[in-house]
Amino acid sequence: MTDKDKDESKESKESESTNPNPSTKSLTAYDEILLDKIGVYYECASDKLLRYSPRAVLVDLEPGTLDRIKANRIGQIFKPDNFVMGASGCANNWAKGRFTEGLEVIDEILDIVRRESEKCDCVQAYQLCHSLGGGTGSGLGTLILNRIRDSYFDRITAAFSVYPSPTLSDVVVEPYNTVLSVNELIECADQSYTIDNEALVRILTDNKVSTNAKKGFGQYNELISYVMSGITSSLRFPGQLNGDLRKMSVNLVPFPRLHFFVVSQAPLLTEDASSNYTKITTQELTSQVLDSRSYYVNLTPEDGKFLTASVIYRGAKDDISTFEVDKEIAGVPYQAKYYGQFAPWIPNNFKYSLINVPSKGYDSNTNSIVNIPMTATFVANHTAIKDAFRIFMKKFKQLYKKQAFVHWYYDEGMDEENFDEAAGKISDLILEYQEKTDVVVDIDNLDGGYEPPDLSEEDEDDILGKYLNNNTDDDDDGGGDEEEDGDEEAGGGDDDDEDEGDPWD
């Protein structure tokens, strides 16, 4: 083909283009929508090349993990200066990451956080992804949260915490690390999304979820990324009814300490293509995300109640409507399988958001990333989360009762008070969740319990007389108090003269 033929074919393709808003950057109108708020999580390094780098800090006290990320195909998008690594690791010891090894790199981490924050127009929140089983994610992770909370106390701190599996465990001291970490999350996190490794394994095996990663932790990370993408979608894309992390905190956290959330995602594409035979509707989506088998943490819904809940729907305007979602959300608390599971003393405790950009998923049948017409992400504040805390608290007590492995923590500067304080706080948290579960509200007598005094029978003269009498009594009492004070002061001086050697008497 000659150059003339190429130019003619190019002109014919441009004339056949159906893009109503052609862009000078060779982007479609849909691409412009996706890039409209890309600055929320990315920084544009080059406008001509459209090169973006994430606003992220990658931290590990063992250099091997970060070296693998750098060598990965996706590692090139991160800034080389935003990698912070230690030399020796934490050896699965929370105290090393919190008090010794972590303190050596915390200043460098905070400098990067400060530098990235100063480039932002308006910082809303700081997100942390970490695991609670090892030493770096638990110890150094909570140290970072504490320092960020001290420096940026008016910003939201959100933690996506991966809890160790009760049965699939390869670290003996996981109960210690988890208890000490949750103790810190109670105070320094505004939102804590609870993710259980065992629940992720169950979802992958039972539903045969199709993931881009064939095996290993990549499969679990992909499931977590679906939830993270859904929760933050309202920050990145336009919607009919939008929200953000601060609105989510206001609507989902009724009490400061009860900020541990249960999450789920639907639909999840399967390997056997069974999802192709299910029509995706608003009702089906809501039913799937509310199903306890879809939760990213193992719990029994009957053991608690929903304090608050939120569903983030994603889909094009033609596929999902506000009327259908309103109708479905309003009827959920009255359905037979959910009746009585919502706290009656919190009215309108079920909210939702609508995002007009559909989500993506991996289709193993075509080996490609595809658009999913409708998806839903569920976030709930459920009191049954106390069951997850009880499981690792039980293992913690079994180890701590025999003082097993505690000498490794004592060598890093800890003592018994640290363990006792952490166990006490989590026990109080479990009791607080239980109290909110057992709250009983008398619907027929909501105004009972307090009756204001009836002052209609008293006239102005009676009230004025009481006031004058009270002032007269106060004046009389004041003179007596001064005399008594004078006597006590003199007596104190005599006591000092008699015995100057014992000031505590």
C-alpha positions in Angstrom: 0.0 0.0 0.0 1.4 3.4 -1.0 1.5 6.5 1.2 -1.4 8.0 -0.8 -3.6 5.0 -0.1 -2.8 5.1 3.6 -3.7 8.8 3.8 -7.0 8.1 2.0 -7.9 5.2 4.3 -7.0 7.3 7.3 -9.3 10.1 6.1 -12.1 7.7 5.5 -11.8 6.3 9.0 -11.9 9.8 10.5 -15.0 10.6 8.5 -16.7 7.4 9.7 -16.0 8.2 13.3 -19.1 8.4 15.4 -17.5 10.3 18.3 -19.6 13.4 18.9 -16.9 15.2 20.9 -13.5 14.5 19.2 -10.6 15.4 21.4 -7.3 16.9 20.5 -5.6 14.3 22.8 -7.1 11.4 20.8 -9.4 10.5 23.7 -13.1 9.6 23.4 -15.8 11.4 25.3 -15.9 8.4 27.6 -12.2 8.7 28.3 -12.6 12.3 29.2 -15.2 11.3 31.8 -12.7 8.7 33.3 -9.9 11.2 33.3 -12.0 14.1 34.8 -11.1 13.2 38.4 -8.1 11.1 37.9 -6.2 13.6 40.0 -7.8 12.2 43.1 -5.4 9.3 43.2 -2.9 10.1 40.4 -0.5 12.8 39.5 0.0 13.7 35.8 3.7 13.7 35.2 3.4 14.5 31.4 0.4 16.1 29.7 1.7 15.2 26.3 2.3 11.5 27.0 -0.6 11.3 29.5 1.7 9.6 31.9 0.2 9.2 35.4 1.8 8.1 38.6 -0.1 7.0 41.8 -0.1 9.2 44.8 1.1 6.3 47.0 3.9 5.3 49.4 5.1 1.7 49.3 6.6 0.6 52.6 8.2 -2.6 53.8 11.0 -3.3 56.3 12.1 -6.2 54.1 13.5 -5.1 50.7 12.7 -8.3 48.9 8.9 -7.6 48.5 9.4 -4.1 47.1 12.1 -5.3 44.7 9.6 -7.8 43.2 7.1 -4.9 42.8 9.7 -2.8 41.0 10.5 -5.7 38.7 6.8 -6.3 38.0 5.1 -4.9 34.8 3.1 -2.5 36.9 5.9 -1.4 39.1 7.1 1.3 36.6 4.1 3.5 37.3 5.2 4.2 40.9 7.7 7.0 41.7 11.1 5.5 42.6 11.4 8.0 45.5 8.2 6.7 47.1 9.6 3.3 47.9 10.7 3.0 51.6 12.4 -0.2 52.7 14.3 -1.4 55.7 17.2 -3.8 55.9 16.3 -6.7 58.3 12.5 -7.0 58.5 10.4 -7.4 61.6 10.5 -11.2 62.1 6.7 -11.3 62.6 7.2 -9.2 65.8 4.7 -6.3 66.3 7.1 -4.6 68.8 9.9 -4.4 66.2 7.7 -2.6 63.7 6.2 -0.3 66.3 9.1 0.6 68.6 12.5 -0.3 67.1 12.8 -1.0 63.3 9.8 1.1 62.4 11.2 4.2 64.2 14.2 4.2 61.9 12.1 4.7 58.7 9.0 6.6 60.0 10.6 10.0 59.4 11.3 9.2 55.8 7.8 7.9 55.3 6.2 11.1 56.9 8.4 13.3 54.6 7.0 11.6 51.5 3.4 11.8 52.9 3.9 15.5 53.6 5.4 16.1 50.1 2.5 14.4 48.4 -0.1 16.1 50.6 1.3 19.6 49.8 0.8 18.9 46.1 -2.9 18.3 46.7 -5.6 21.0 46.5 -7.7 19.5 49.3 -6.8 16.3 51.1 -9.8 14.4 52.4 -8.4 11.1 53.7 -5.4 8.9 54.1 -5.8 5.2 53.2 -3.7 2.4 54.6 -3.6 -1.2 53.3 -1.9 -3.6 55.7 -2.0 -7.0 57.1 -2.3 -7.7 60.9 -0.6 -11.1 61.0 3.0 -10.1 60.4 5.2 -7.5 62.1 5.5 -4.8 59.4 1.9 -4.4 58.5 0.7 -4.6 62.1 3.5 -2.7 64.0 4.7 -0.2 61.4 1.2 0.2 59.9 -0.3 1.3 63.2 2.7 3.6 63.8 2.1 5.3 60.5 -1.6 5.7 61.3 -0.8 7.2 64.7 1.7 9.7 63.2 -0.7 10.7 60.4 -3.5 11.1 63.0 -1.2 13.4 65.0 -0.1 15.5 62.1 -3.4 15.7 60.1 -5.9 15.3 62.9 -8.8 16.8 60.9 -8.6 14.3 58.0 -10.2 10.9 57.6 -8.0 7.9 58.2 -9.2 4.7 56.6 -7.6 1.3 57.1 -8.1 -1.8 54.9 -7.0 -4.4 57.4 -6.4 -8.0 56.4 -7.0 -10.2 59.5 -5.2 -13.6 59.8 -7.2 -16.7 59.2 -8.1 -18.6 62.4 -7.4 -22.0 60.7 -5.0 -21.2 57.8 -2.1 -19.7 59.8 1.6 -19.9 59.4 2.7 -17.5 62.1 2.4 -18.6 65.8 2.3 -15.1 67.2 -0.5 -13.8 65.0 -2.9 -13.5 68.0 -0.4 -11.1 69.7 0.1 -9.0 66.6 -3.6 -8.8 65.9 -4.7 -7.8 69.4 -2.0 -5.2 69.6 -2.9 -3.8 66.2 -6.7 -3.7 66.8 -6.0 -1.8 70.0 -4.3 0.9 68.0 -7.0 0.9 65.3 -9.7 1.6 67.9 -8.1 5.0 68.6 -6.2 6.1 65.4 -8.6 5.0 62.6 -11.8 6.6 61.5 -12.8 3.7 59.3 -11.5 0.1 59.5 -12.6 -2.3 56.8 -12.4 -5.8 58.1 -11.1 -8.4 55.7 -10.6 -12.0 56.8 -8.2 -14.3 54.9 -10.3 -17.3 55.6 -13.4 -15.6 54.1 -11.5 -14.7 51.0 -10.4 -18.4 50.5 -14.1 -19.5 51.0 -15.4 -17.0 48.4 -12.7 -18.0 45.9 -13.3 -21.7 46.2 -17.1 -21.8 46.7 -17.9 -19.3 43.9 -15.0 -20.3 41.6 -14.3 -16.6 41.1 -12.4 -15.7 37.9 -9.3 -13.7 38.6 -6.4 -12.4 36.5 -3.9 -14.0 38.9 -3.9 -17.8 38.6 -2.8 -18.6 42.1 -1.3 -17.1 45.3 -2.0 -13.9 47.1 -2.8 -12.1 43.8 -6.2 -13.7 43.8 -7.0 -12.4 47.3 -5.6 -9.0 46.4 -7.9 -8.9 43.4 -11.0 -9.5 45.5 -9.9 -6.8 47.9 -9.3 -4.4 45.0 -12.9 -4.8 43.9 -14.2 -3.5 47.2 -11.6 -0.7 47.4 -12.6 0.4 43.9 -16.3 0.4 44.8 -15.8 2.3 48.0 -13.8 5.0 46.4 -15.7 5.2 43.1 -17.8 8.1 44.3 -14.5 10.1 44.6 -13.4 9.3 41.1 -16.5 9.2 38.9 -19.7 11.2 38.4 -23.0 9.8 39.7 -26.7 10.5 40.2 -26.4 10.3 44.0 -22.8 10.7 45.0 -20.9 10.5 48.3 -17.4 10.5 49.7 -15.5 9.0 52.6 -16.5 11.7 55.1 -20.2 11.3 54.3 -19.7 7.5 54.8 -18.2 8.1 58.2 -21.0 10.4 59.2 -23.7 7.9 58.1 -22.1 4.7 59.2 -20.3 5.4 62.5 -23.0 6.0 65.3 -20.3 5.8 68.1 -16.6 6.7 67.8 -15.2 3.3 68.7 -17.7 1.3 66.5 -16.0 2.0 63.2 -15.2 -1.6 62.1 -17.1 -2.4 58.8 -18.2 -5.5 57.0 -17.8 -5.4 53.2 -18.9 -7.5 50.2 -19.0 -7.2 46.4 -21.4 -8.5 43.7 -21.4 -9.8 41.1 -18.1 -11.8 41.0 -17.5 -13.3 37.5 -17.0 -17.1 37.7 -14.8 -19.5 35.8 -17.6 -21.8 34.7 -19.6 -18.9 33.1 -22.5 -19.5 35.4 -22.8 -15.8 35.9 -23.8 -15.5 32.3 -27.1 -17.2 33.0 -28.1 -14.8 35.8 -29.8 -11.6 34.8 -28.3 -8.7 36.7 -31.0 -6.5 38.3 -31.1 -4.2 41.2 -33.0 -6.8 43.3 -30.5 -9.5 42.5 -27.5 -7.2 43.3 -28.9 -6.2 46.6 -29.7 -9.8 47.5 -26.2 -10.9 46.7 -24.3 -8.3 48.6 -26.6 -8.7 51.7 -26.0 -12.5 51.7 -23.6 -13.4 54.6 -21.8 -15.8 52.3 -20.5 -12.8 50.3 -19.1 -11.0 53.3 -15.3 -10.7 53.4 -15.3 -11.8 57.1 -16.9 -14.9 58.6 -19.7 -14.0 61.0 -23.3 -15.1 61.8 -25.8 -12.3 61.1 -28.3 -13.7 63.6 -25.8 -12.9 66.4 -26.0 -9.2 65.8 -27.8 -6.4 64.1 -27.1 -3.8 61.4 -26.5 -0.5 63.0 -26.0 1.2 59.7 -25.4 0.1 56.1 -24.6 1.5 52.7 -24.6 0.2 49.1 -22.7 1.7 46.3 -24.2 0.9 42.9 -22.3 1.3 39.7 -23.7 1.2 36.2 -24.7 3.3 33.3 -27.8 5.5 33.6 -29.7 3.3 31.2 -29.0 0.2 33.2 -29.8 1.4 36.7 -32.4 4.0 37.9 -32.9 5.9 41.1 -36.5 4.8 41.3 -35.6 1.1 41.3 -32.9 1.5 43.9 -35.2 3.6 46.2 -37.8 1.0 46.0 -35.4 -1.9 46.7 -33.6 -0.2 49.6 -36.8 0.9 51.3 -38.1 -2.7 51.3 -35.0 -4.5 52.5 -35.6 -4.0 56.3 -39.1 -5.5 55.9 -38.1 -8.6 54.0 -38.6 -11.8 55.9 -35.0 -12.9 55.9 -33.8 -9.5 57.1 -36.7 -8.6 59.4 -35.4 -7.7 62.9 -31.8 -7.6 61.8 -31.7 -3.8 61.6 -31.4 -1.7 64.8 -34.9 -0.1 65.3 -33.6 2.8 67.3 -31.6 4.2 64.3 -34.2 5.3 61.7 -33.2 5.5 58.0 -30.0 3.6 58.7 -29.7 2.2 55.1 -28.2 4.6 52.5 -26.9 4.2 49.0 -25.0 5.9 46.2 -25.3 5.7 42.4 -22.2 5.9 40.2 -22.7 6.2 36.4 -19.4 4.5 35.4 -19.6 0.7 35.4 -17.0 -1.5 37.0 -14.6 -3.9 35.4 -13.8 -7.5 35.9 -11.7 -10.3 34.5 -13.5 -12.8 32.2 -11.4 -16.1 32.2 -13.4 -17.4 29.2 -12.1 -14.6 26.9 -9.0 -13.8 28.9 -9.8 -10.1 28.9 -11.0 -7.3 31.1 -14.7 -6.6 30.5 -17.2 -4.0 31.6 -19.8 -5.3 34.1 -23.2 -3.6 33.4 -24.1 -3.3 37.1 -22.2 -3.9 40.3 -22.7 -3.2 44.0 -20.4 -2.7 46.9 -21.8 -3.2 50.4 -20.4 -1.6 53.6 -22.1 -2.2 56.9 -21.6 -1.6 60.6 -22.8 -4.9 62.0 -22.6 -5.8 65.7 -21.8 -9.4 64.8 -18.3 -8.3 64.0 -17.6 -9.0 67.6 -17.5 -12.7 66.8 -14.3 -12.1 64.7 -12.8 -10.3 67.6 -13.7 -13.1 70.0 -11.9 -15.7 67.9 -8.5 -14.1 68.0 -9.0 -12.9 71.6 -9.5 -16.5 72.6 -6.3 -17.6 71.0 -4.5 -14.6 72.5 -5.6 -15.6 76.0 -4.5 -19.2 75.5 -1.0 -18.0 74.6 -0.7 -15.1 77.1 -2.0 -17.3 80.0 1.2 -19.4 79.7 3.4 -16.3 78.9 4.4 -18.0 75.6 6.6 -16.0 73.2 6.2 -12.8 75.2 9.9 -12.5 75.8 10.4 -11.5 72.2 8.2 -8.5 72.8 9.7 -7.7 76.1 13.2 -7.5 74.4 11.9 -4.7 72.2 10.8 -2.5 75.2 7.3 -3.7 75.8 5.9 -4.9 79.2 2.8 -6.6 80.6 0.9 -3.4 80.7 0.9 -3.1 76.9 -0.7 -6.6 76.6 -3.2 -6.0 79.4 -4.3 -2.6 78.0 -4.8 -4.1 74.5 -6.8 -7.1 75.8 -8.9 -4.8 78.0 -9.7 -2.4 75.2 -10.8 -5.1 72.8 -12.9 -6.8 75.6 -14.6 -3.5 76.2 -15.2 -3.1 72.4 -16.9 -6.6 72.3 -19.1 -5.6 75.3 -20.0 -2.4 73.6 -21.1 -4.2 70.4 -23.1 -6.6 72.6 -24.8 -3.7 74.4 -25.9 -2.2 71.1 -27.2 -5.6 70.0 -29.3 -6.0 73.1 -30.9 -2.5 73.0 -34.7 -2.7 73.3 -36.8 0.3 72.2 -40.5 0.6 73.3 -42.0 2.0 70.1 -45.3 2.8 71.8 -43.7 4.9 74.5 -40.8 6.7 72.9 -41.2 9.8 75.0 -41.3 8.0 78.4 -38.7 8.2 81.1 -38.5 12.0 81.4 -41.2 14.4 82.5 -40.4 18.2 82.6 -41.4 20.0 85.8 -44.7 21.8 85.8 -44.0 25.5 86.5 -47.4 26.8 85.4 -48.7 27.1 89.1 -45.9 29.4 90.2 -46.2 33.1 89.6 -43.5 35.7 89.3 -43.6 36.7 93.0 -43.0 33.2 94.2 -40.0 32.8 91.9 -38.5 36.1 92.9 -38.9 35.2 96.6 -37.1 31.9 96.1 -34.3 33.7 94.4 -33.9 36.3 97.1 -33.9 33.7 99.8 -31.2 31.6 98.0 -28.9 34.7 97.8 -29.4 35.4 101.5 -28.5 31.8 102.4 -25.4 31.9 100.2 -24.1 35.0 101.9 -24.5 33.5 105.3 -22.8 30.3 104.3 -20.0 32.1 102.7 -18.9 33.9 105.9 -18.9 30.6 107.8 -16.8 28.9 105.1 -14.2 31.7 105.3 -13.8 31.2 109.0 -13.5 27.5 108.7 -10.9 27.9 106.0 -8.9 30.3 108.3 -9.0 27.7 111.1 -7.8 24.9 108.8 -5.0 27.0 107.5 -3.8 27.8 111.0 -4.1 24.2 112.1 -2.0 23.2 109.0 0.8 25.5 110.1 0.8 23.9 113.6 1.0 20.4 112.1 4.0 21.5 110.0 5.8 22.8 113.0 5.2 19.7 115.0 6.4 17.2 112.2 8.3 18.7 109.3 9.7 15.3 108.2 6.5 13.7 107.0 4.8 15.9 104.4 2.3 13.1 103.3 0.6 13.4 106.7 
